[in-house]
Amino acid sequence: MDRIASLVLLFLWSSLLSHGADRPNILWITSEDNSPYLGCYGDLQAKTPHLDRFSEQGVRYLNAFSSAPVCSAARSTLITGMNASTLGVHNHRSSVPVPRGVVYYPQVFREAGYYCTNNSKTDYNMSINGKRAGWKDVGWHESNGRAHYRNRRKGQPFFAVFNTTLSHEGQTTEKAYRGRMKENPPRRVVPPAKVILPPYHPDTPAIRENWSRYFDNLSLMDKWVGEKLHELEELGEAENTIVFYYADHGGALPRGKRNIHDSGSRVPLIIRFPEKWKHLAPENPGETSDQLVAFVDFPATAVNLCGLEIPGIWEGRPFLGPAAEEREFVYLFRGRMDERYDTVRAVRTKEHLYVHNFSPHRPLGQAYTYPFRVLASMGSWYEAFKAGKCNDDQARYWQRKKAEELYIIKNDPFQIRNLIGEKDHRDVLNDLRAKLRDEILSTRDTGLIPEGMYGRLAGSGTIHEFAQSESYLADEVLSAASRAVRGDLGAGFSFARKCMQHDSPLIRYWGVTGALMLGGEGAPLKDDLTELLDDPVYDVRVVVAEALGHLGESAKALPVLVKVVNEGNVYESLAAANALEALGRDGAVPMATVKAVMPKKIRAEGARVVEAIEKIR
């Protein structure tokens, strides 16, 4: 359908609704930390009868993706209808100021007369008017463990969200699992010995036990979903309500959440349309859709289904209702996870996944304190790796990444065979590179800006406003970053030197990062790096010091890193703590030396880096 015809239909639909026709209710049912590990998606191990039955009543999406593979960035994308990477709120558990013009979807529904409830997770990475964003700031009528659409006025339409943590990674611990199974007798949906492991996981008792518990948790989650659907029926609202079921991102076990591959970003999505609203469904009940959709599209879709105007600032596209659009690809992003820095951007088509790692010197399996604490499988995998008991596919999780990755989904559903460098796929690679570049530039993605620089660059405004302005040299920064991580630093390191002398701290940062990527091969740049040890920007100093540490200049590097840990803002301090730990982990500096110089009291997430050194390494 062409755009003019779509707009005409949208106008007619909106006009009809505005003249007294009913609007549908919208119910979002959300589970945490699960990929499409459901019976209705063909998983042979899962026992999910309620969702399987729900799938027969609705449309099951085969290509639905969380825009970010972690809860806070994903939820920030959902609540704003914008990529968290555009707003600068893509780093896990942060509180970044956002501009006044941002429109939150509960506000749109509320202004249209809907009663809006959230039960109960918010977890937005934003600050509004100088304080961390709360549920009232984004437009909810209620947001707590008791919030419910039954509290609305008689006849009032509702938009309601219910969220469960039953499938969360933290629910696989011995304490959580045993405590919950007292109320729900153990079923052992899949006994540990019969678990079918993904090829990237080594076969260890702890990994089998975690997977077994996880499938039990999924069954409890499924029961909870069934209760929410039954409740809707009992209250007489099932025939008035379009129901979405989805997960907030991919699976709980290692290489699931926090990772941009399908195991971390692909989610189940099932949408049920009652008879009254079946004309809005893309397929018949029980059928599937292979349409590409991402979280950034969810608010626009819900608003469109209800005949409301989609705010112009939103980046998402409606995939249902009048003026629905189909995507050629979805855009995926990953920033800091917990206390560990990483920067990854990707595009996913129906056939391919292309990943650009802007921190290839950091492995996928960084020493995240929380996953090591709650997932026995994390430590078990790492110990197997250290003992040389992992094959190449399993060991890769703990090793330095490639700058780029390319996968054919049909042939490689687990994305373990990287096709970068194979001539047969050169055209596809170039096409996806161009798509990713265009998306980064068109959205003015903030992900190539170090978190510690936000305040310096934004001034009295927001990092989003800076990135949208002419002051942000987006094209130059992206070129510098891409060339740095690919090792394309020019003849005689001419490009690297040019970047390192640039007026922009962002381009200096990426020029120095290029030197860091070289390791010992960057020795000809030692003098250039040394000149930047007193760079006015701490984020630049941190990368300079780490690069020099790998060149045998620990006497110069360590005092600089310790200084930044002690004096920098919270994110500069965290970056410096990570650099210190990396020098010890990589063997450039004895770990004993790193432990000796690492300040014992550092702020916020930085303290968890110290814990990782002491307890994991």
C-alpha positions in Angstrom: 0.0 0.0 0.0 1.4 3.4 -0.9 1.9 6.1 1.6 -0.9 8.4 0.4 -3.4 5.5 0.6 -2.2 4.7 4.1 -2.6 8.2 5.3 -6.1 8.4 3.9 -7.0 5.2 5.8 -5.4 6.6 9.0 -7.4 9.8 8.7 -10.7 7.8 8.2 -9.9 5.5 11.1 -9.0 8.4 13.4 -12.1 10.3 12.3 -14.3 7.2 13.0 -12.9 6.8 16.5 -13.2 10.5 17.3 -16.9 10.4 16.5 -17.8 8.0 19.3 -16.6 4.6 18.1 -14.9 2.4 20.7 -11.2 2.4 21.1 -9.5 -0.9 22.0 -7.8 -1.4 25.3 -4.2 -2.4 25.1 -2.6 -4.9 27.5 1.2 -5.6 27.5 2.3 -8.7 29.4 6.1 -8.8 29.8 8.4 -11.5 31.0 12.1 -10.9 31.7 15.2 -12.5 30.3 13.8 -15.0 27.8 14.4 -15.6 24.2 11.7 -17.5 22.2 12.2 -20.6 24.5 8.6 -21.5 24.3 6.7 -24.5 23.0 4.8 -22.4 20.4 8.2 -21.3 19.0 9.3 -24.9 18.5 11.4 -25.3 21.6 11.4 -29.0 22.4 12.4 -28.5 26.0 10.0 -25.8 27.1 6.6 -26.6 28.8 4.5 -23.5 28.2 0.9 -24.6 27.7 -0.7 -21.2 28.4 1.4 -19.3 25.9 1.1 -22.1 23.4 -2.7 -21.8 23.7 -2.4 -18.0 23.5 -0.3 -18.3 20.3 -3.2 -20.3 18.7 -5.5 -17.3 19.4 -3.1 -14.7 18.2 -0.3 -13.9 15.7 3.2 -15.1 16.5 6.1 -12.9 15.3 9.2 -14.7 14.2 11.5 -11.6 13.9 10.8 -9.5 17.0 13.8 -7.8 18.7 14.6 -5.9 21.8 16.5 -2.8 20.5 19.0 -3.3 23.4 19.8 -6.7 25.1 19.4 -5.4 28.6 16.4 -4.2 30.6 17.0 -0.5 31.3 18.1 0.5 27.8 15.2 -1.6 26.3 12.7 0.0 28.6 14.1 3.5 27.9 13.5 2.8 24.2 9.9 1.5 24.9 8.8 4.4 27.1 10.2 7.1 24.7 9.4 5.6 21.3 13.0 6.5 20.4 16.2 4.5 20.3 17.9 4.9 23.7 21.2 5.4 21.7 19.7 8.6 20.2 18.9 10.0 23.6 22.2 8.9 25.2 20.4 6.6 27.7 21.7 3.3 26.2 24.2 2.6 29.0 22.8 0.2 31.6 21.6 1.8 34.8 22.4 5.4 34.3 20.5 8.7 34.7 21.0 10.9 31.8 19.1 14.2 31.2 16.7 14.2 28.3 15.3 17.2 26.6 11.8 18.6 27.3 10.5 17.6 23.8 10.6 13.9 24.5 7.1 12.3 24.5 6.3 9.3 26.6 3.7 6.9 25.3 1.6 6.8 28.5 1.2 10.6 28.1 -0.3 10.0 24.6 -2.8 7.5 25.8 -3.6 9.5 28.9 -4.4 12.6 26.9 -6.7 10.5 24.7 -8.7 9.5 27.9 -7.0 6.1 28.6 -6.3 4.9 32.1 -2.6 4.0 32.2 -1.1 1.5 34.6 2.3 -0.1 35.0 2.8 -3.1 37.3 5.5 -2.3 38.1 9.1 -2.1 36.7 10.3 1.3 35.3 14.1 1.1 35.2 14.4 4.1 32.9 17.9 5.5 32.3 16.8 9.1 32.4 16.6 12.2 34.5 13.9 14.7 34.0 14.0 18.2 35.4 17.2 17.4 37.4 16.0 14.2 39.1 15.9 10.5 38.1 12.8 9.9 36.1 9.9 8.4 38.1 6.7 6.8 37.0 4.7 10.1 37.4 7.1 11.9 35.1 6.3 9.7 32.1 2.5 9.7 32.5 1.3 6.6 34.4 -1.8 6.9 36.6 -0.4 4.1 38.7 2.9 2.3 38.8 3.4 -0.2 41.6 2.8 -3.8 42.6 -0.9 -3.1 43.0 -1.5 -1.0 39.8 -4.4 -2.4 37.8 -6.8 -1.4 35.1 -9.7 -2.3 37.3 -9.1 1.0 39.2 -10.3 3.1 36.2 -13.6 4.8 35.7 -16.5 2.7 34.4 -16.2 2.6 30.6 -12.8 4.2 30.5 -10.4 2.5 28.0 -7.1 1.4 29.5 -3.4 0.8 28.6 -1.9 -1.6 31.1 1.5 -3.2 31.5 2.2 -6.3 33.7 5.8 -7.5 34.2 7.2 -10.7 35.8 10.7 -11.5 37.0 10.0 -15.2 37.3 12.3 -15.9 34.3 15.0 -13.4 35.4 18.6 -14.6 35.6 18.6 -13.9 39.3 15.9 -16.5 39.8 18.3 -19.4 39.0 20.3 -19.0 42.3 20.0 -21.8 44.8 18.2 -19.6 47.3 15.7 -18.1 44.8 15.0 -21.4 43.1 14.5 -23.5 46.2 12.4 -20.8 47.9 10.1 -20.5 44.9 9.8 -24.3 44.5 8.4 -24.6 48.0 5.3 -22.7 46.7 5.4 -24.4 43.3 6.5 -28.1 43.7 9.6 -28.9 41.6 8.7 -30.4 38.2 12.1 -30.6 36.6 10.6 -29.8 33.2 13.9 -30.8 31.8 16.3 -32.8 34.1 19.9 -31.5 34.0 21.1 -34.7 32.2 18.6 -34.2 29.4 19.1 -30.5 28.7 20.0 -29.8 25.1 22.8 -27.3 25.3 23.5 -24.5 22.7 26.8 -25.2 20.9 28.5 -22.2 22.5 28.1 -23.6 26.0 30.5 -26.3 27.3 29.0 -29.3 28.9 29.5 -28.8 32.7 27.2 -29.9 35.6 26.6 -26.2 36.6 25.6 -25.2 33.2 23.2 -28.1 32.9 21.7 -27.3 36.3 21.2 -23.6 35.4 19.4 -24.5 32.2 17.2 -27.0 34.0 16.2 -24.5 36.6 15.6 -21.9 33.9 13.1 -24.1 32.1 11.3 -24.6 35.4 11.2 -20.9 35.8 9.8 -20.5 32.3 6.9 -22.8 33.3 6.1 -20.7 36.3 6.3 -17.6 34.1 3.9 -19.3 31.7 1.5 -20.0 34.5 1.6 -16.4 35.5 0.8 -15.3 32.0 -2.2 -17.7 32.0 -3.4 -16.0 35.2 -3.3 -12.5 33.7 -5.2 -13.7 30.6 -7.8 -15.5 32.8 -8.2 -12.3 34.9 -8.9 -10.3 31.7 -11.7 -12.8 30.9 -13.2 -12.7 34.4 -13.3 -8.9 34.3 -15.2 -9.1 31.0 -12.5 -7.2 29.0 -11.0 -9.9 26.8 -13.3 -8.9 23.8 -12.3 -5.3 24.1 -8.5 -5.7 24.5 -5.6 -6.2 22.1 -3.0 -8.2 24.1 0.7 -8.2 23.5 3.0 -10.8 25.1 6.7 -10.2 24.8 10.0 -10.6 26.7 12.1 -7.6 27.6 15.2 -9.1 25.9 16.9 -12.4 25.3 17.7 -15.3 27.6 19.1 -15.3 31.1 22.0 -17.6 30.8 25.5 -16.4 29.6 25.7 -15.1 26.1 22.0 -14.4 26.4 21.1 -11.0 27.8 23.8 -8.3 27.4 24.8 -9.7 24.0 23.6 -8.4 20.7 23.4 -11.8 18.9 19.9 -13.4 18.6 20.4 -15.1 22.0 20.4 -11.7 23.6 18.2 -9.6 21.4 15.5 -11.8 19.7 12.3 -12.0 21.8 9.0 -13.8 21.6 6.1 -11.6 20.5 2.5 -12.8 20.3 -0.4 -10.4 19.7 -4.0 -11.4 20.1 -6.8 -9.5 18.5 -10.4 -10.1 19.8 -13.2 -10.6 17.2 -14.1 -6.9 17.5 -10.7 -5.8 16.3 -9.7 -8.7 14.1 -9.6 -6.4 11.0 -6.4 -4.9 12.5 -4.6 -8.3 12.7 -1.9 -9.0 10.0 -2.8 -12.7 9.9 -5.4 -15.1 11.1 -5.3 -16.5 14.6 -2.7 -19.2 15.0 -0.6 -17.9 12.1 2.8 -16.3 12.1 4.4 -13.1 10.8 8.0 -12.9 9.6 7.8 -9.1 9.7 10.9 -7.4 11.3 9.9 -5.4 14.4 11.9 -3.8 17.2 11.0 -2.2 20.6 11.3 1.3 19.2 8.3 0.4 17.0 6.0 -0.8 19.9 4.7 2.7 21.1 4.0 3.9 17.5 2.1 0.6 16.8 0.0 0.7 19.9 -0.9 4.4 19.3 -1.7 3.6 15.7 -4.0 0.7 16.6 -6.0 3.1 18.7 -6.3 5.7 16.0 -4.2 8.3 17.9 -1.6 10.6 16.4 2.0 9.4 16.5 4.3 12.0 17.9 6.7 13.4 15.3 9.7 13.0 17.5 9.3 9.2 17.7 11.7 7.1 15.7 9.6 4.0 15.7 7.3 2.8 12.9 3.9 1.3 13.3 3.9 -2.3 12.2 0.1 -2.7 12.7 -2.9 -0.6 11.9 -3.5 2.1 9.3 -0.2 3.5 7.8 1.7 0.4 9.0 5.2 0.1 7.5 7.5 -2.8 7.0 11.2 -2.6 7.9 14.0 -3.8 5.8 16.1 -4.3 9.0 16.1 -3.5 12.7 18.8 -1.5 14.4 20.4 -2.9 17.6 22.7 -1.3 20.1 24.7 -2.2 23.2 26.6 0.1 25.6 27.9 -0.3 29.1 26.6 -3.4 30.8 26.7 -3.2 34.6 30.3 -2.0 35.4 31.8 -3.1 32.1 32.2 -0.8 29.1 31.6 -2.0 25.5 30.1 -0.4 22.4 28.4 -2.5 19.8 26.0 -1.6 16.9 24.3 -4.0 14.6 21.7 -4.4 11.9 19.5 -7.5 11.6 17.7 -8.4 8.4 15.5 -11.5 8.0 18.5 -13.3 6.5 21.6 -11.8 8.1 23.1 -10.3 11.2 25.9 -7.7 10.9 27.7 -6.6 14.0 30.2 -3.8 14.4 32.3 -4.0 17.6 33.7 -0.7 18.6 35.4 -2.3 21.6 36.9 -5.5 20.1 39.7 -5.5 22.7 37.1 -6.3 25.3 35.7 -9.9 25.2 32.0 -10.7 25.3 32.5 -12.5 28.6 33.8 -9.7 30.7 34.1 -10.0 34.4 30.6 -8.8 35.2 30.2 -9.1 38.9 26.4 -9.7 39.1 26.2 -12.5 36.5 29.1 -14.3 38.2 27.4 -13.9 41.5 23.9 -15.2 40.4 24.8 -17.6 37.6 26.8 -20.6 38.5 27.0 -21.3 34.8 29.1 -18.1 34.3 31.8 -19.2 36.6 31.7 -22.8 35.4 32.1 -21.7 31.8 35.0 -19.4 32.7 36.8 -22.2 34.6 36.3 -24.6 31.7 37.9 -22.0 29.5 40.9 -21.5 31.7 41.3 -25.2 31.9 41.4 -25.6 28.1 38.2 -27.6 28.1 36.3 -25.4 25.6 36.3 -25.9 21.8 36.8 -22.9 19.6 33.1 -21.9 19.5 32.9 -22.0 23.3 36.3 -20.3 24.0 35.4 -17.4 21.7 33.2 -15.9 24.4 36.2 -15.1 26.6 38.5 -14.0 23.8 39.1 -10.7 22.0 36.3 -10.0 19.5 36.6 -9.3 15.8 35.9 -5.8 14.8 33.1 -7.0 12.5 30.8 -10.0 12.4 28.5 -11.4 9.7 26.2 -14.3 10.0 23.6 -16.1 7.8 20.7 -16.8 10.1 19.3 -19.8 8.2 22.6 -21.6 8.2 23.8 -20.5 11.6 21.0 -19.8 14.0 23.4 -19.5 17.0 25.7 -17.1 15.1 29.0 -18.9 15.8 30.5 -18.9 12.2 31.7 -15.4 11.4 31.8 -14.9 7.6 33.8 -11.7 7.7 36.6 -12.0 5.1 34.9 -14.5 2.9 34.7 -13.2 -0.6 31.3 -14.8 -1.4 29.7 -12.5 1.1 31.4 -9.2 0.2 28.4 -7.6 -1.4 26.1 -8.4 1.5 28.8 -7.1 3.9 29.1 -3.8 2.0 25.4 -3.4 1.9 24.9 -4.0 5.6 27.9 -1.7 6.5 26.2 1.1 4.5 22.9 0.5 6.3 24.6 0.6 9.7 26.5 3.7 8.9 23.4 5.5 7.6 21.5 4.5 10.7 24.2 5.8 13.1 24.4 9.1 11.2 20.7 9.6 10.6 19.8 9.0 14.3 22.9 10.9 15.5 23.7 8.0 17.7 25.5 9.0 20.9 27.2 5.7 21.4 30.6 6.8 20.2 30.7 9.4 22.9 32.4 8.2 26.1 30.0 8.4 29.0 32.4 10.5 31.0 32.3 13.2 28.4 28.6 13.8 28.5 28.6 16.7 30.9 31.6 18.4 29.3 30.1 18.2 25.8 26.5 18.9 26.7 27.1 21.9 28.9 23.8 23.2 30.2 21.9 21.1 27.6 21.6 17.4 27.1 23.9 14.9 25.3 21.0 14.4 22.8 20.9 18.1 22.0 24.7 18.1 21.5 24.6 15.1 19.2 21.8 16.6 17.1 23.7 19.9 16.7 26.4 20.9 14.2 28.9 20.8 17.1 28.9 17.0 16.9 31.1 16.0 14.0 29.2 12.7 13.6 30.7 11.7 10.2 34.2 12.4 11.3 33.8 10.6 14.7 32.2 7.5 13.0 35.0 7.4 10.4 37.7 7.7 13.1 36.1 5.0 15.3 35.5 2.6 12.4 39.0 2.9 11.1 40.5 2.7 14.6 38.8 -0.6 15.5 39.6 -2.1 12.0 43.3 -1.2 12.3 43.1 1.1 9.3 45.3 3.8 10.7 47.0 5.0 7.5 50.5 4.7 6.1 53.0 5.2 8.9 50.1 5.7 11.2 49.3 9.0 9.5 45.6 8.8 10.2 46.1 7.9 13.8 48.4 10.8 14.4 46.0 13.2 12.7 43.2 12.1 14.9 45.4 12.3 18.0 46.2 15.9 17.2 42.6 16.9 16.5 40.8 19.7 18.4 37.8 17.4 19.1 38.3 15.2 22.2 36.1 12.6 20.6 38.3 12.2 17.6 41.4 12.3 19.8 39.8 9.5 21.8 39.2 7.3 18.8 42.7 8.0 17.4 44.2 6.8 20.7 41.8 3.9 20.8 43.3 2.8 17.4 46.7 2.8 19.0 45.4 0.7 21.9 44.0 -1.8 19.5 47.5 -2.4 18.1 49.0 -3.5 21.3 52.8 -4.0 20.9 52.5 -3.1 17.2 51.8 0.4 18.2 55.3 1.1 19.5 56.0 3.7 16.8 53.2 5.8 18.4 54.7 5.7 21.9 55.9 9.3 21.8 52.6 10.6 20.4 50.8 8.8 23.2 53.1 10.1 25.9 52.3 13.7 24.8 48.6 13.0 25.5 49.1 11.7 29.0 48.1 15.2 30.3 45.2 15.6 27.9 42.6 17.9 29.4 39.9 15.2 29.0 40.2 12.3 31.4 38.5 9.8 29.0 41.4 10.4 26.5 44.0 10.0 29.3 42.5 6.7 30.3 42.9 5.2 26.8 46.4 6.7 26.4 47.5 5.2 29.7 46.1 1.7 28.9 47.8 1.9 25.5 51.1 2.8 27.1 50.7 0.1 29.7 50.6 -2.5 26.8 53.8 -0.9 25.5 55.7 -1.6 28.7 55.3 1.9 30.1 53.4 1.0 33.3 55.4 3.5 35.3 53.8 6.3 33.3 50.4 4.6 32.9 49.5 3.5 36.4 49.7 6.9 38.2 47.5 8.4 35.5 44.8 5.8 35.9 44.9 6.0 39.7 44.5 9.7 39.5 41.5 9.5 37.2 39.9 6.8 39.5 40.3 9.2 42.4 39.5 12.5 40.7 37.3 11.8 37.7 33.5 11.9 37.5 31.8 8.5 38.2 32.1 7.3 34.6 35.6 8.5 34.1 36.5 6.7 37.3 34.8 3.6 36.1 36.6 3.7 32.8 40.0 4.0 34.6 39.2 1.1 36.9 38.3 -1.0 33.9 41.6 -0.1 32.2 43.6 -1.0 35.3 41.9 -4.4 35.5 42.4 -5.0 31.8 46.1 -4.4 32.1 46.3 -7.0 34.8 44.0 -9.5 33.0 45.9 -9.2 29.8 49.3 -9.7 31.5 50.7 -6.3 30.6 51.0 -5.4 34.3 51.2 -8.1 37.0 47.8 -8.5 38.6 49.4 -8.1 42.0 50.6 -4.7 41.0 47.1 -3.7 39.8 45.6 -4.9 43.1 48.2 -2.9 45.0 47.5 0.4 43.2 43.7 0.1 42.8 42.0 2.5 45.2 40.0 0.6 47.8 37.2 3.1 47.8 35.8 4.0 44.4 32.4 5.2 43.6 29.3 3.4 42.2 29.9 0.6 39.7 33.7 1.0 40.0 33.6 -0.8 43.3 32.4 -3.8 41.4 35.5 -3.8 39.3 37.5 -4.2 42.5 35.2 -7.0 43.5 35.7 -8.7 40.2 39.5 -8.6 40.6 39.3 -10.0 44.1 36.8 -12.7 43.6 36.8 -13.7 39.9 40.3 -13.3 38.6 
